[in-house]
Amino acid sequence: MQASHILRKYDPAQWGGTETAVQRLVKGLQMHGISSMVHAPENASHTTIDPLRDAGAKIQRYRAFVPVLGISAAQRDA
């Protein structure tokens, strides 16, 4: 069995609470024989470190356009 996790953004260089929760979920599901596939938009960061991949998840990137016109920088970065 495989679980899909769909993230609106995922950049290992900007690790935070959502990423930590998904990482723990991936590890917990593995203990029950369930593999994980993470779907996330492409990003500009090309780091070789990927904690979700290292936790055993397969990462599938896709092209996405996120309209952010008319909102503040703080809202965009949230």
FENJO-V878619 format. One record per residue. N is the residue number from 1. RES is the residue in one letter. SS is DSSP state (hx for helix, st for strand, lp for the rest). PSI is psi in whole degrees, 0 to 359 (none if undefined). D_CENTER is the distance of its C-alpha to the mean C-alpha in whole Angstrom. Layout:
BEGIN
n->[N & N]
res->[RES & RES]
ss->[SS & SS]
psi->[PSI & PSI]
d_center->[D_CENTER & D_CENTER]
END
This chain:
BEGIN
n->[1 & 2 & 3 & 4 & 5 & 6 & 7 & 8 & 9 & 10 & 11 & 12 & 13 & 14 & 15 & 16 & 17 & 18 & 19 & 20 & 21 & 22 & 23 & 24 & 25 & 26 & 27 & 28 & 29 & 30 & 31 & 32 & 33 & 34 & 35 & 36 & 37 & 38 & 39 & 40 & 41 & 42 & 43 & 44 & 45 & 46 & 47 & 48 & 49 & 50 & 51 & 52 & 53 & 54 & 55 & 56 & 57 & 58 & 59 & 60 & 61 & 62 & 63 & 64 & 65 & 66 & 67 & 68 & 69 & 70 & 71 & 72 & 73 & 74 & 75 & 76 & 77 & 78]
res->[M & Q & A & S & H & I & L & R & K & Y & D & P & A & Q & W & G & G & T & E & T & A & V & Q & R & L & V & K & G & L & Q & M & H & G & I & S & S & M & V & H & A & P & E & N & A & S & H & T & T & I & D & P & L & R & D & A & G & A & K & I & Q & R & Y & R & A & F & V & P & V & L & G & I & S & A & A & Q & R & D & A]
ss->[lp & st & st & st & st & st & lp & lp & lp & lp & lp & hx & hx & hx & lp & lp & hx & hx & hx & hx & hx & hx & hx & hx & hx & hx & hx & hx & hx & hx & lp & lp & lp & lp & st & st & st & st & st & st & st & lp & lp & lp & lp & lp & lp & lp & lp & lp & hx & hx & hx & hx & lp & lp & lp & st & st & st & st & st & lp & lp & lp & lp & lp & lp & lp & lp & lp & lp & hx & hx & hx & hx & lp & lp]
psi->[149 & 138 & 143 & 132 & 120 & 114 & 141 & 338 & 148 & 110 & 108 & 335 & 346 & 57 & 138 & 202 & 316 & 316 & 320 & 318 & 317 & 320 & 315 & 322 & 316 & 313 & 319 & 318 & 324 & 323 & 344 & 14 & 19 & 122 & 162 & 141 & 123 & 124 & 125 & 153 & 154 & 154 & 166 & 340 & 129 & 50 & 148 & 347 & 126 & 96 & 327 & 318 & 317 & 334 & 353 & 0 & 146 & 140 & 125 & 116 & 148 & 158 & 139 & 149 & 122 & 107 & 123 & 19 & 138 & 5 & 157 & 162 & 322 & 319 & 321 & 320 & 355 & none]
d_center->[20 & 16 & 13 & 11 & 8 & 7 & 5 & 8 & 6 & 4 & 7 & 8 & 11 & 10 & 9 & 10 & 11 & 8 & 6 & 10 & 10 & 8 & 9 & 12 & 12 & 11 & 14 & 16 & 16 & 17 & 20 & 21 & 21 & 18 & 15 & 11 & 10 & 6 & 7 & 5 & 8 & 10 & 11 & 14 & 13 & 14 & 14 & 14 & 13 & 10 & 10 & 7 & 10 & 12 & 12 & 13 & 10 & 10 & 8 & 9 & 9 & 12 & 14 & 14 & 16 & 16 & 19 & 20 & 23 & 25 & 23 & 23 & 21 & 20 & 19 & 17 & 15 & 14]
END
